[in-house]
Amino acid sequence: MNIDEITRIAELMTDHALTEFVIESPEIKLSIKRTRDGAPVVQFTAVPAAAPAPAAAPAAAPAAAPVPAAPAAKACTIDSPIVGTFYAAASPDAPPFVKVGDKVQEDTVIGIVEAMKVMNEIKAEKRGVIRKILVENSKPVEFGQPMFEIEEG
Amino acid sequence: MTRRLSNSPSIILGILREAALRKAEVSGENICRGLGVSRVAVWKHIQTLRRHGYKIEAHTRRGYRLHLAPDCPSELEMTPRLQGRRLGLPFRYAAEADSTNRLLTAWAEEGAPEGAMIAADTQNGGRGRRGRKWFSPPGCNLYVSVLLRPAVPPPQVPSLALAAGLAVIRALRRVTPTLDPKLKWPNDLYLDGRKLGGILCDMRAESDHVHHVIVGIGLNVNLKKSVLPAELRETATSLRLAGRLKINRPALLVAILEELEGVYQPWCQSGLTHFLDELRACSWLQDKPVVAVLPHETLEGVVTGIAASGALLLKTASGPREIHAGDIRLV
């Protein structure tokens, strides 16, 4: 289980308004709880590899303190600075600037917001990975509306 | 890209210009003494000027005389006209650019100050909105971009395109008073119902801070019909085509800069508030029935004015509407 999968689960929980999620397998135990409006709290317990344990060990594994592992990767949104129309590509027949999963640098152009023919190139402003694209091509956006979610790192 | 000239040709040009006003020649020796360089060096600089399109006659005894300066917004032509301007400096000229907005964006990100300007004689990647091309032949038109760094909230910036359009209209009223150019919301300049030019602004802002705004102006000045591609012949015009005038491009550019300076400060302080009546008066769409193609719907109505936000005001069967984005066609 990697960060991407955990992030995905947290997103699914938010999308479906779930407050608790637990998965258990021989290798891990993952539990995510979410307060009504807060960020998910992730508890991630790695179970030591299933090597035949020395006799003295058995009790240790389950007791391993729930580690607040996988420090929930820092995600942030890129919001529209103006009211306008969002464009995902430079021109109607060009490929989109970015897709979900793309790595971006501070100066990577990730979209355009046009208002009254003033073109506002939106840059990532941080280094990371595009987690979500929250607006559709050529749809209106409001001032301050989140357009992208970027996971920093 | 842009190319630098040494200062000497520009100084010699200044001396020749001044003499030309008195219809006089300047002796090579006087130039030598003035600049502290050899006669051979002076001759070389004169050759440089000639290569840039200056017609300079040389008389064996009397000296050099400037007969004709090229009609080109080059550094040599613009620099003496830009002294002391708030907008237009620092200035770079490119004989050929892909697009002046793109060049200036790169310069802005290297830290160019407010006022910085790039003009090109031709653009090989001139553009309008959404990847549309802007026809940019050499030797006849203005393609120029000016860098602004206004301390205003980002949502105010889109209305700058209208203020800039108004500045161009004001400049044209002064330079070509017989013509009646109009502004077609939000960024086109029209003359006799045909496209004369356009304003394309590129901005970079975060939610609470404007890094820069680039005001790009494309204006058909001395464009001839024979140069226009067939598909533009019925829809485009130029000052020369409409008014049978040959306009000096550097002089027109200076007039535009003066007017841009004139609208910029009031716009920074209070947006379009002071310009609404004037905008209405020069609006090509005012009181006309139009079809507005918006992202989600198509509206029909009559244009009643422009809002302080820059939105186009429309009276429709179902009541008044404010249009912030969309293509507007006359019915």
Boltz contact constraints between the chains, C-beta under 6 A:
constraints:
  - contact:
      token1: [A, 79]
      token2: [B, 207]
      max_distance: 6.0
  - contact:
      token1: [A, 81]
      token2: [B, 154]
      max_distance: 6.0
  - contact:
      token1: [A, 81]
      token2: [B, 205]
      max_distance: 6.0
  - contact:
      token1: [A, 81]
      token2: [B, 206]
      max_distance: 6.0
  - contact:
      token1: [A, 81]
      token2: [B, 207]
      max_distance: 6.0
  - contact:
      token1: [A, 82]
      token2: [B, 154]
      max_distance: 6.0
  - contact:
      token1: [A, 82]
      token2: [B, 155]
      max_distance: 6.0
  - contact:
      token1: [A, 85]
      token2: [B, 295]
      max_distance: 6.0
  - contact:
      token1: [A, 85]
      token2: [B, 325]
      max_distance: 6.0
  - contact:
      token1: [A, 90]
      token2: [B, 131]
      max_distance: 6.0
  - contact:
      token1: [A, 91]
      token2: [B, 130]
      max_distance: 6.0
  - contact:
      token1: [A, 91]
      token2: [B, 131]
      max_distance: 6.0
  - contact:
      token1: [A, 115]
      token2: [B, 158]
      max_distance: 6.0
  - contact:
      token1: [A, 116]
      token2: [B, 158]
      max_distance: 6.0
  - contact:
      token1: [A, 116]
      token2: [B, 161]
      max_distance: 6.0
  - contact:
      token1: [A, 116]
      token2: [B, 186]
      max_distance: 6.0
  - contact:
      token1: [A, 116]
      token2: [B, 310]
      max_distance: 6.0
  - contact:
      token1: [A, 117]
      token2: [B, 129]
      max_distance: 6.0
  - contact:
      token1: [A, 117]
      token2: [B, 161]
      max_distance: 6.0
  - contact:
      token1: [A, 117]
      token2: [B, 186]
      max_distance: 6.0
  - contact:
      token1: [A, 117]
      token2: [B, 187]
      max_distance: 6.0
  - contact:
      token1: [A, 118]
      token2: [B, 158]
      max_distance: 6.0
  - contact:
      token1: [A, 118]
      token2: [B, 161]
      max_distance: 6.0
  - contact:
      token1: [A, 118]
      token2: [B, 201]
      max_distance: 6.0
  - contact:
      token1: [A, 118]
      token2: [B, 203]
      max_distance: 6.0
  - contact:
      token1: [A, 119]
      token2: [B, 202]
      max_distance: 6.0
  - contact:
      token1: [A, 120]
      token2: [B, 203]
      max_distance: 6.0
  - contact:
      token1: [A, 121]
      token2: [B, 204]
      max_distance: 6.0
  - contact:
      token1: [A, 138]
      token2: [B, 295]
      max_distance: 6.0
  - contact:
      token1: [A, 140]
      token2: [B, 295]
      max_distance: 6.0
  - contact:
      token1: [A, 143]
      token2: [B, 155]
      max_distance: 6.0
  - contact:
      token1: [A, 144]
      token2: [B, 207]
      max_distance: 6.0
